[in-house]
Amino acid sequence: MSDVHIVVLAAGKGTRMKSVRPKVLHSVAGAPMIDYVLRAAAELSPRSITVVVGHQASDLQAALTGWAGLAFVIQEPQLGTAHALLTAESALSQARGTVILLSGDVPLLTAGTLERLVARHTTTGAAATVITAMVDEPYGYGRIVRIDDRIERIVEEKDASETERRIHEINSGIYAFDLEGLFDAVRSIAAENAQREYYLPDLIAIYRGRGRAVETVTVVDPDEIRGINSQPELAAMSRIVRDAKTAALMTAGVIVEDPATTYVDRDVEVGQDTVLRPGVSLQGRTRIGRNCDIGSGSRIADSTLADQVTVLDHCVVCDSTIHSGAQIGPFVHLRQTAELGEEVKVGNFVEVKKSTLGAGTKSMHLTYLGDAVIGSKVNIGAGTITCNYDGTAKRVTTIEDGAFIGSDTQLIAPVTVGRGAYVGTGTTVRQDVPPGALAVSAGKQRNIEGWVEERKKTRS
């Protein structure tokens, strides 16, 4: 098989999206739509991948820095798809073989279909091969015009006759081209159409007129070649991806109580016998183990949960780790690399930020734990606050194994509570507490007898 090169068109403004963000960076089920295209292309092990950028080119290039080996060319101004391909000529000047032209806004295209495209193109020796689909509603798409069952040309919707508009076979905008003579042929395309742009589909008629072979590959599922041009289309595409994701999870033994209200991103992993309650949202690169229970209304993003973790209703977990047997919620917020050890319990309205809690530690009510290192089997009473910011920098609070922190305690960082120490209710801890010591800061209670009656007299 000859060398394969990829060109991805991503220069358009996407004006129908009504957004300042580059269209191909809009997220489909947790990943930019162009990421899907690049993943499928990478499965071909191409010799090169070139991305044609234009609108907000620097933003798009910055967003794709995680992809190694991409080349970028700028299309400015944007004068149509043929003009876009021409901008890649310099990047492919030394290339030989086949170039696959993809659109950055077609996220459901599979690597398997691209492999079929390459195989069809190379085995037939075609100059061009086009992916097509049969659809019930072809409005807006270019139509495939055939003579004696052979593709003759592609006509755009705005330029089609009434007869041509009744054709149900549509152009995907995805092609394989033989690189030999390609760019010379593209330069022969004229802007003789309603949009006054240089349409790459016109190359099909040019090749046929020159007696060069043109082939087609028809996909079974038209969703594979569906493009995204508006916010409703973006939402519909995300739903397709998420429906497929939840179906795959259920097939693998995950219990999804209400798939219609469960949102699971593309790269999320969930273990067997885990229960996802209604309204759960699992985002990014979240990993959830076996036999977990994720309560209604909870959102978990880019986090790792081990086996047998319970997340009660309405929790938010971001960039955090929860070890086996732990329980959080309801209404818990974990963020910024929070880490809960085995059998930890974190309860109602507790926030944990950039802190670690050792095995068996409990913090059940109305507490903020920020920038803290907390040992095992520590009890943290309701209303505890680690006061981690001194106005200039964040400071660390350390609570060693077995310590007991009474309710309504404030720990002014940097400070350490030693192993097995007690901190009395209502204490403000400004100095280290030695192991096994009791820390208190409140004075002795004083009762004033008869104060209430005297107060009433002064008001009468």
C-alpha positions in Angstrom: 0.0 0.0 0.0 1.3 3.5 -0.9 2.0 6.2 1.7 -1.0 7.9 3.2 -1.1 11.6 4.1 -3.9 13.3 5.9 -5.2 16.9 5.3 -7.8 18.2 7.7 -9.9 21.2 6.8 -10.4 23.4 9.8 -10.2 27.0 8.6 -13.9 28.0 8.5 -15.5 30.6 10.7 -18.5 28.5 11.5 -20.8 31.5 11.6 -23.9 29.5 12.2 -22.5 28.4 15.6 -22.9 32.0 16.8 -19.7 31.7 18.9 -16.3 33.3 19.1 -14.7 29.9 19.6 -13.4 28.1 16.5 -16.1 25.7 15.4 -13.9 22.6 15.5 -13.0 23.2 19.1 -16.6 22.9 20.3 -16.9 19.9 22.5 -18.8 16.7 21.5 -19.3 14.6 24.6 -16.2 15.9 26.3 -13.8 16.3 23.5 -13.3 18.9 20.7 -14.9 17.7 17.5 -11.6 17.8 15.6 -10.1 15.5 18.2 -12.4 12.7 16.9 -11.3 13.3 13.4 -7.6 13.3 14.3 -8.0 10.0 16.3 -9.6 8.3 13.3 -6.9 9.6 11.0 -4.2 8.4 13.3 -5.4 4.8 13.0 -4.2 4.8 9.4 -0.6 5.4 10.6 -0.2 8.2 8.1 3.2 9.6 7.0 1.9 13.2 7.8 -1.1 15.1 9.1 -1.6 18.6 7.9 -4.3 20.9 9.4 -5.6 23.8 7.3 -6.4 26.7 9.7 -7.6 30.2 9.1 -10.2 31.7 11.4 -8.5 32.2 14.9 -5.6 30.1 13.6 -3.4 30.7 16.7 -6.1 29.6 19.1 -6.7 26.4 17.1 -3.0 25.6 16.9 -2.6 26.2 20.7 -5.5 23.8 21.4 -3.9 21.1 19.4 -0.4 21.2 21.0 -1.1 17.8 22.6 -1.0 16.2 19.1 2.6 15.5 18.1 3.7 15.8 14.5 0.9 18.0 13.2 1.8 20.5 10.4 -0.3 23.6 10.0 -1.0 25.7 7.0 -3.0 28.9 6.9 -5.8 29.5 4.4 -6.4 33.3 4.2 -8.8 34.3 2.8 -11.1 31.3 2.8 -12.2 30.8 -0.8 -13.7 27.4 -0.7 -12.6 23.8 -0.3 -10.4 23.6 -3.4 -8.5 26.7 -2.3 -8.1 25.1 1.2 -6.5 22.0 -0.3 -4.2 24.1 -2.4 -2.8 25.8 0.7 -1.5 22.4 1.8 0.5 22.0 -1.4 3.7 23.3 0.2 3.4 20.8 3.1 3.0 17.9 0.7 5.5 19.1 -1.9 7.8 16.0 -1.3 4.9 13.6 -0.6 4.0 10.6 -2.8 1.0 8.2 -2.6 -2.5 9.0 -1.4 -3.8 12.1 0.4 -7.0 11.7 2.5 -9.0 14.9 2.8 -11.1 15.2 6.0 -13.3 17.9 7.5 -12.6 18.9 11.1 -16.4 19.0 11.9 -17.3 15.4 11.1 -16.6 13.6 14.4 -18.4 10.2 13.9 -16.3 9.1 11.0 -14.6 5.8 11.9 -11.2 4.5 11.3 -12.8 1.4 9.7 -14.5 3.6 7.1 -11.2 5.4 6.3 -9.5 2.0 5.9 -12.2 1.0 3.4 -11.7 4.3 1.6 -7.9 3.8 1.3 -8.3 0.1 0.3 -10.9 1.0 -2.4 -8.8 3.8 -3.7 -5.5 2.0 -4.0 -6.8 -1.3 -5.3 -8.7 0.4 -8.1 -5.9 2.8 -9.0 -8.4 5.7 -9.0 -7.4 9.3 -9.2 -10.1 10.1 -6.6 -12.4 8.2 -4.4 -15.4 9.8 -2.6 -17.3 8.7 0.5 -21.0 8.9 0.0 -24.2 8.1 1.9 -27.9 7.5 1.1 -30.2 9.7 3.2 -33.9 10.3 3.3 -33.5 14.1 3.7 -30.6 15.3 1.4 -31.3 19.0 1.7 -28.2 21.1 2.1 -25.8 18.4 0.8 -24.0 18.0 -2.5 -25.7 15.3 -4.7 -23.9 12.4 -6.4 -24.8 12.4 -10.1 -24.2 9.0 -11.7 -24.4 7.8 -15.3 -24.6 4.0 -15.8 -24.0 3.7 -12.0 -20.6 5.4 -12.3 -20.1 8.7 -10.5 -20.0 11.5 -13.1 -20.0 14.7 -11.0 -21.1 16.3 -7.7 -23.5 19.2 -7.7 -24.0 21.4 -4.7 -27.5 22.1 -3.4 -27.6 25.8 -4.5 -26.5 24.8 -8.0 -28.6 21.7 -8.4 -31.6 21.4 -10.8 -35.0 20.2 -9.5 -34.2 16.7 -10.8 -30.8 16.7 -9.1 -32.3 17.8 -5.8 -34.4 14.6 -5.7 -31.2 12.5 -5.6 -30.7 10.9 -2.2 -27.0 10.0 -2.5 -25.0 12.7 -0.9 -21.3 13.8 -0.9 -19.6 13.5 2.5 -16.8 16.0 1.6 -14.3 13.2 2.4 -12.0 12.1 -0.3 -8.9 10.0 -1.2 -6.7 11.5 -4.0 -3.7 10.3 -5.9 -1.1 12.9 -5.2 0.4 12.7 -8.7 -1.0 15.6 -10.7 -3.5 16.5 -7.9 -2.6 20.2 -7.4 -2.3 20.9 -11.1 -5.8 19.6 -11.5 -7.1 21.6 -8.5 -5.8 24.8 -10.1 -8.1 24.2 -13.1 -11.2 24.5 -10.9 -13.2 27.7 -11.6 -15.5 29.6 -9.3 -18.5 29.2 -11.5 -21.2 28.7 -8.9 -23.7 30.5 -6.7 -21.1 31.2 -3.9 -18.3 32.3 -6.2 -16.0 29.8 -4.4 -13.6 27.2 -5.6 -15.5 23.9 -5.0 -13.3 20.8 -4.6 -16.2 18.5 -5.7 -15.8 20.1 -9.2 -12.6 18.0 -9.5 -14.7 14.9 -9.9 -16.1 16.1 -13.2 -12.7 17.4 -14.3 -11.2 13.9 -13.7 -14.0 12.1 -15.5 -13.7 14.5 -18.4 -10.0 13.6 -18.6 -10.8 9.9 -18.5 -9.3 9.3 -15.1 -11.0 6.8 -12.8 -13.2 8.0 -9.9 -14.6 5.6 -7.3 -17.0 5.8 -4.4 -17.4 4.2 -0.9 -20.8 4.3 0.5 -21.3 4.2 4.3 -24.1 2.3 5.9 -24.7 4.7 8.7 -25.2 8.3 7.4 -24.4 9.7 10.9 -20.8 8.8 10.2 -20.5 11.7 7.7 -22.8 14.1 9.5 -21.1 17.5 9.9 -21.8 20.1 12.7 -22.7 23.6 11.7 -24.9 24.9 14.5 -25.5 24.6 18.3 -28.6 22.3 17.8 -26.5 20.1 15.6 -23.7 20.0 18.2 -26.1 19.0 20.9 -27.6 16.3 18.7 -24.2 14.9 17.9 -23.2 14.8 21.6 -26.4 12.9 22.3 -25.5 10.3 19.6 -22.1 9.8 21.2 -23.4 9.7 24.7 -26.2 7.2 23.8 -23.6 4.9 22.3 -21.4 5.3 25.3 -24.1 4.5 27.9 -25.2 1.5 25.7 -21.7 0.2 25.7 -21.4 0.6 29.5 -24.6 -1.2 30.1 -23.5 -4.0 27.8 -20.4 -4.3 29.9 -22.4 -4.6 33.2 -22.8 -1.0 34.4 -26.2 -0.3 35.8 -27.5 3.0 34.3 -30.9 3.6 35.9 -32.0 6.3 33.4 -29.8 6.6 30.2 -31.8 9.7 29.1 -30.6 11.8 32.0 -27.1 10.2 32.4 -24.2 12.1 30.7 -21.0 10.1 30.2 -18.2 11.5 28.1 -16.3 9.6 25.4 -13.2 8.8 27.4 -14.8 7.8 30.7 -14.3 4.3 32.1 -16.7 2.6 34.5 -16.4 -0.8 36.2 -18.9 -3.6 36.3 -21.8 -3.4 38.7 -21.4 0.3 39.3 -24.7 2.1 39.6 -25.2 5.4 37.9 -28.3 7.1 39.3 -30.4 9.6 37.3 -28.8 13.0 36.5 -25.2 11.8 36.9 -22.6 13.5 34.7 -19.2 11.8 34.2 -16.7 14.0 32.4 -13.2 14.1 30.9 -10.9 11.2 31.7 -12.8 10.0 34.8 -12.1 6.4 35.9 -14.6 4.6 38.2 -14.1 1.2 39.6 -16.4 -1.7 40.2 -19.4 -1.9 42.6 -19.6 1.9 43.1 -22.8 3.8 43.6 -22.9 7.3 42.1 -25.9 9.3 43.4 -28.3 11.5 41.5 -27.2 14.9 40.4 -23.5 14.2 41.0 -20.8 15.5 38.6 -17.4 13.8 38.4 -14.7 15.3 36.1 -11.2 14.0 35.5 -11.1 12.0 38.7 -10.4 8.4 39.7 -12.6 6.4 42.0 -11.5 3.0 43.2 -13.9 0.0 43.8 -16.8 0.2 46.2 -16.9 4.0 46.5 -20.2 5.6 47.4 -21.1 9.1 46.1 -24.4 10.2 47.6 -26.6 12.8 45.8 -25.4 16.1 44.5 -21.7 15.9 44.8 -19.0 17.6 42.7 -15.7 15.9 42.2 -13.0 17.5 40.0 -9.4 16.4 39.5 -9.5 14.2 42.6 -8.9 10.6 43.8 -11.1 8.5 46.1 -9.8 5.2 47.3 -11.8 2.0 47.9 -14.7 1.9 50.4 -14.9 5.6 50.8 -18.2 7.5 51.0 -18.9 11.1 50.2 -22.0 13.2 50.3 -24.6 14.4 50.0 -23.5 17.9 48.8 -19.7 17.4 48.9 -17.2 19.3 46.8 -13.8 17.7 46.1 -11.3 19.7 43.9 -7.7 20.4 42.9 -6.1 17.0 43.6 -8.1 16.2 46.7 -7.4 12.6 47.8 -9.5 10.5 50.1 -8.0 7.3 51.5 -9.7 3.9 52.1 -12.9 4.0 54.1 -12.9 7.8 54.5 -16.3 9.4 55.1 -16.9 13.0 54.0 -20.5 14.2 54.6 -22.9 17.0 54.2 -21.6 20.3 52.8 -17.9 19.5 53.2 -15.4 21.0 50.7 -11.9 19.4 50.3 -9.4 21.3 48.2 -5.8 20.2 47.5 -5.8 18.0 50.6 -5.3 14.4 51.5 -7.3 12.4 54.1 -5.9 9.2 55.4 -7.7 5.9 55.8 -10.7 5.9 58.0 -10.8 9.6 58.6 -14.2 11.3 59.0 -15.4 14.8 58.3 -19.2 14.7 58.2 -20.6 18.2 58.4 -20.2 21.8 57.2 -16.4 21.9 56.9 -13.7 23.4 54.7 -10.4 21.5 54.4 -7.9 23.3 52.1 -4.2 22.7 51.6 -4.2 20.1 54.4 -2.4 16.8 55.1 -4.6 14.8 57.3 -3.6 11.4 58.7 -5.6 8.2 59.3 -8.6 7.8 61.7 -8.9 11.5 62.3 -12.3 12.9 63.4 -13.0 16.4 62.2 -16.0 18.0 63.9 -18.7 20.1 62.2 -17.8 23.6 61.2 -14.0 23.1 61.1 -12.0 25.4 58.8 -8.4 25.1 57.8 -7.5 28.8 57.3 -5.0 28.3 54.5 -4.5 31.8 53.1 -2.6 34.4 54.9 -3.2 37.2 52.4 0.0 36.4 50.5 0.3 32.6 50.1 -1.5 29.4 50.8 -0.2 27.5 53.9 -0.4 23.9 54.9 -2.3 22.5 57.9 -1.1 19.0 59.1 -3.3 16.8 61.3 -1.6 13.6 62.3 -3.1 10.1 62.8 -5.8 9.7 65.4 -6.3 13.3 66.2 -9.7 14.7 67.3 -10.8 18.1 66.0 -13.8 19.5 67.9 -16.6 21.3 66.2 -16.3 25.0 65.2 -12.5 24.8 65.1 -10.3 27.1 63.1 -6.7 26.0 62.3 -4.6 28.9 61.2 -2.0 27.5 58.8 0.9 26.8 58.9 0.1 24.6 61.9 0.4 21.0 63.0 -1.9 19.0 65.3 0.2 16.0 66.6 -0.7 12.3 66.7 -3.6 11.5 69.0 -4.1 15.2 70.1 -7.4 16.7 70.9 -8.7 20.2 69.9 -11.6 21.4 72.0 -14.8 22.8 70.5 -14.6 26.4 69.4 -10.8 26.5 69.5 -8.7 28.8 67.3 -5.4 26.9 66.8 -2.6 29.3 66.1 0.3 27.2 67.4 1.3 23.6 66.9 -0.4 21.1 69.2 1.9 18.4 70.6 1.0 14.7 70.2 -1.5 13.6 72.9 -2.2 17.2 74.1 -5.5 19.0 74.5 -5.7 22.4 72.8 -8.3 25.0 74.0 -8.5 28.7 73.4 -11.8 29.7 74.9 -11.9 31.2 78.4 -13.8 29.7 81.3 -17.6 30.0 80.9 -19.3 32.6 83.1 -23.0 32.6 83.8 -24.8 35.9 84.9 -27.8 35.0 87.0 -31.0 37.0 86.4 -29.6 38.8 83.3 -32.7 38.1 81.2 -35.2 39.6 83.7 -33.0 42.7 84.1 -32.9 43.1 80.3 -36.7 43.0 80.1 -37.0 45.7 82.8 -34.7 48.1 80.9 -36.9 47.7 77.8 -40.2 48.3 79.5 
